[in-house]
Amino acid sequence: MSDNVVLAITGASGTAYALRLTQILLRSDLHVHLIVSEAARMVSLREVGTDLPGDSAQPAQWQQFIDAAFQQPPASEWGFRELSAPVTGRLSVHRKRDYSAGIASGSFLTRGMVICPCSMGTLSSISCGASTNLIQRAADVHLKERRKLILVPRETPLSSIALENMTRLSQAGALVLPSMPGFYHQPQNLADLVDFVVARVCDQLCVPHDLMERWGAEPDDLSG
Ligand SMILES: Cc1cc2nc3c(=O)[nH]c(=O)nc-3n(C[C@H](O)[C@H](O)[C@H](O)COP(=O)(O)O)c2cc1C
């Protein structure tokens, strides 16, 4: 299985999901190929109080940014558990218009692609095969190559257009995994709700984690 995972962050609400997912993937010995939309930056400013690093930022800057984001308000008040695993993965950041990036081609092998959070705008563009930026192109590649494409949309209520787009994408092979945390695991804080969704994404990518207790698992059997 390839170590390459494409992660796109778009302008739906839920920056915390993207940051937590990036943290986990980089601690799972994976090579994360990151693409960030302009709208995702606006949402990040609003939700975690800081802009995301620029396209030319080095992986170390991203790592520092993510750690800092979880250590300062508001995220420091959301109750996230520190992760004990060291960062062993790699990060490459791609510009949204760089169609010459490896991930724009089907010959570049990946374990899959996640768009988290996924805006209705990006979802709609992918559903009609627009490919007008690298996020949409890489998603299109994953669909045509029959590789895993995980979309984490967030909007409410949903218009018929959004529902039809999701159906169309699901029928084309994408996995629609809305950021809809459950409450049956008795969350104690916001981190538990974020980790619920991130855990589901990790499961789909076959990334081991211990973000939450599995339903029906023994207390000492939380991962895998
Ligand atoms: C603070 C903020 C929150 C937003 N939340 C959502 C959202 O939850 N879902 C959504 O589909 N769009 C949301 N939007 C609108 C998108 O950012 C907008 O449609 C944008 O064009 C999406 O572009 P992108 O797909 O290139 O990121 C939000 C915008 C802002 C500024």
The ligand as a MOL file (V3000), in Angstrom:
LIG
                    3D

  0  0  0     0  0            999 V3000
M  V30 BEGIN CTAB
M  V30 COUNTS 31 33 0 0 0
M  V30 BEGIN ATOM
M  V30 1 C -16.2710 31.3260 8.1250 0
M  V30 2 C -16.8020 30.6020 6.9270 0
M  V30 3 C -17.4580 29.3870 7.0950 0
M  V30 4 C -17.9430 28.6900 5.9930 0
M  V30 5 N -18.5690 27.4950 6.2060 0
M  V30 6 C -18.9700 26.7570 5.1410 0
M  V30 7 C -19.4970 25.4430 5.3590 0
M  V30 8 O -19.6320 24.9580 6.4710 0
M  V30 9 N -19.8280 24.7210 4.2570 0
M  V30 10 C -19.6590 25.2040 2.9810 0
M  V30 11 O -19.9530 24.4640 2.0390 0
M  V30 12 N -19.1730 26.4540 2.7670 0
M  V30 13 C -18.8170 27.2350 3.8080 0
M  V30 14 N -18.2860 28.4820 3.5940 0
M  V30 15 C -18.2880 29.0310 2.2310 0
M  V30 16 C -17.1240 28.5420 1.3840 0
M  V30 17 O -15.9070 28.8950 1.9890 0
M  V30 18 C -17.2150 29.1390 -0.0270 0
M  V30 19 O -18.3290 28.5820 -0.7100 0
M  V30 20 C -15.9680 28.9650 -0.8600 0
M  V30 21 O -16.2170 29.4350 -2.1710 0
M  V30 22 C -15.4880 27.5390 -0.9400 0
M  V30 23 O -14.3250 27.5080 -1.7250 0
M  V30 24 P -13.3570 26.2590 -1.7780 0
M  V30 25 O -14.2090 25.0870 -2.0940 0
M  V30 26 O -12.3970 26.5930 -2.8700 0
M  V30 27 O -12.6770 26.1710 -0.4650 0
M  V30 28 C -17.7910 29.2060 4.6850 0
M  V30 29 C -17.0930 30.4120 4.5170 0
M  V30 30 C -16.6070 31.0950 5.6290 0
M  V30 31 C -15.8400 32.3870 5.4140 0
M  V30 END ATOM
M  V30 BEGIN BOND
M  V30 1 1 1 2
M  V30 2 1 2 3
M  V30 3 2 2 30
M  V30 4 2 3 4
M  V30 5 1 4 5
M  V30 6 1 4 28
M  V30 7 2 5 6
M  V30 8 1 6 7
M  V30 9 1 6 13
M  V30 10 2 7 8
M  V30 11 1 7 9
M  V30 12 1 9 10
M  V30 13 2 10 11
M  V30 14 1 10 12
M  V30 15 2 12 13
M  V30 16 1 13 14
M  V30 17 1 14 15
M  V30 18 1 14 28
M  V30 19 1 15 16
M  V30 20 1 16 17
M  V30 21 1 16 18
M  V30 22 1 18 19
M  V30 23 1 18 20
M  V30 24 1 20 21
M  V30 25 1 20 22
M  V30 26 1 22 23
M  V30 27 1 23 24
M  V30 28 2 24 25
M  V30 29 1 24 26
M  V30 30 1 24 27
M  V30 31 2 28 29
M  V30 32 1 29 30
M  V30 33 1 30 31
M  V30 END BOND
M  V30 END CTAB
M  END
